[in-house]
Each structure stands twice: as structure tokens, then as C-alpha cells.
Amino acid sequence: MVPAMFIFGDSLIDNGNNNNLPSFAKANYYPYGIDFDGGPTGRFSNGYTMVDEIEATGEAVMHGLNYASAAAGILDITNFESTLDQITDNLGADAVSQSIAKCIFFIGMGSNDYLNNYMMPNYNTRNQYTPTQYANLLVQEFTRQLTVTLSLCVLAQAPNGRCSDDVDNLVVPFNYNVRSMVDGLNANLPGSKFIHIDIYHMFKDILNNPRLYGFSVADRGCCGIGRNHGQITCLPFQTPCPNRDRYVFWDAFHPTAKVNVIMARWAFDGDASVVYPMNIKQLASL
């Protein structure tokens, strides 16, 4: 049992934080949440996100807060420090220090730094950095923020209905560098434990072997507009596919709840090939 889990990230794990923000990145309308108890909540999925399932699977989290915000990137700041100040006022500095040391911090960002920056034609980033240089830049900042990465796949980029190899290859150096970053953080900050949840390879395995995981559609979204149902996300009250558990992709950028559940269970008790150097269950038991 851990005292709390604090979550930072983007739309892949946003639980509705953008609902009341002046942002176009929202999912608080049907058909989002069609399979979630209570309906639409702001989650960019038909049901559970990955962190929802981690909490449900482990039953090891007493409390916590989710700061994830759709469209967030590595350079974005959060209000976590103000939360710590509030807890400290209530419990005292010593108690907070001891409790925070036992908490789990789940940080998943990186996709938007490619989708909404490096890959955008109106940004000059791609002219300034090679893919490797950009990956190094992001990981340097990631190291400072103590983070782990999520994967990226853009259906709309590929006319054959498969994830674009060109886009996919952009994030390979980033993903590789994050694993090395975890080794460095564990060596240099022995008072903390860091793990890398390799969503990239988890997701690639599902895409390469969809039937093995119970999926029959891996080349288009369940809900969306344009090529492969993957150029624009679900519009309000759009009718999604009826057999959502057979689809890998929910919309243009987000997996279905079934994929989120599979990856969450890997993260919780998977082996070192996908969760390095230990899984969440082992981390929580330290």
C-alpha cells in the first residue's frame, strides 16, 4: 500500500482536468465515456484510461491527485507545488516528507512535443533539430522533471491504414534515451526509485499481433473523421463503432479502453522487457 499516487501527463491519462479550462482539447461529451460508468467525464477514451486500471488492479493507492491535462507537453508546468504547500499546512513538514517519500508519481508525456510541435509544418523545430537532437533535448528536460514516456502513432499519416514508419521512427531515439535516463536517475538519486514503463513496445506488440490480444481492427479508429477515422477526433454525438473491444484505436490519437487495461496490467506486474528495472507492484512493495 502506498499513501498516494500523483499523476502528470497529457490526454492519454487526463481524467477531465481540461473540462473547465479555456481549451479546445476536451472530451467531456458523448461518445467519449460511452463505456464508462456515469458517461463522459473528460477522459479521451470510451472507458478507462491506463491509470484508472492501474489503480483498480493494484488496490494499492489510498489517495492521490491527477494533474494530467490534454495537450500538455514536457515543458509545461503544473501546480503540484501548491498542493504540497496545502498538505504541509495540514500535516506538517516532517509528516509530508515521510509520506511523499512513499508515494508513486506517474508521469507520462512526450507525445504532444512531437504531435503539436516537431511534426507541425508551422513550427521551425524540425529545421532546427534532427530527430536525434530533438530526442536528446526532450530527454534533458525530462531528466530534470523526472519522467517516463508514452508512445506515439498517427493513423492519419499513413494511407495504407498502418502507423507511419517515418513518424514512428521519430520517437525511437526518445524512447531509448528515457530508459538510459532512468538508469542515471537511479544511480544519482539513491533516495528515489525510477521505473520506465515502455508503452512504445507494449503498443507496438499489440499492433503487430492484434488477434493475439483479441482485436480484429488495428488500421482505423472506432470513432473519428477523415482517413482511417484518424484525422479528426470524435465529434459531439458522433456514432462510434458498436464493437469497441475489437478496435485498438478509439480515435485519431487515443487507444480504446481495452488497450489501456492491457497496458496497465503489464505496467503493474509485467517483466523487465516492458517495465524496467521493476514493475509497479514491486515498486509499491519497497
Disulfide bonds with the S-S distance in Angstrom:
Cys153-Cys163 1.56
Cys222-Cys241 2.00
Cys223-Cys234 2.29
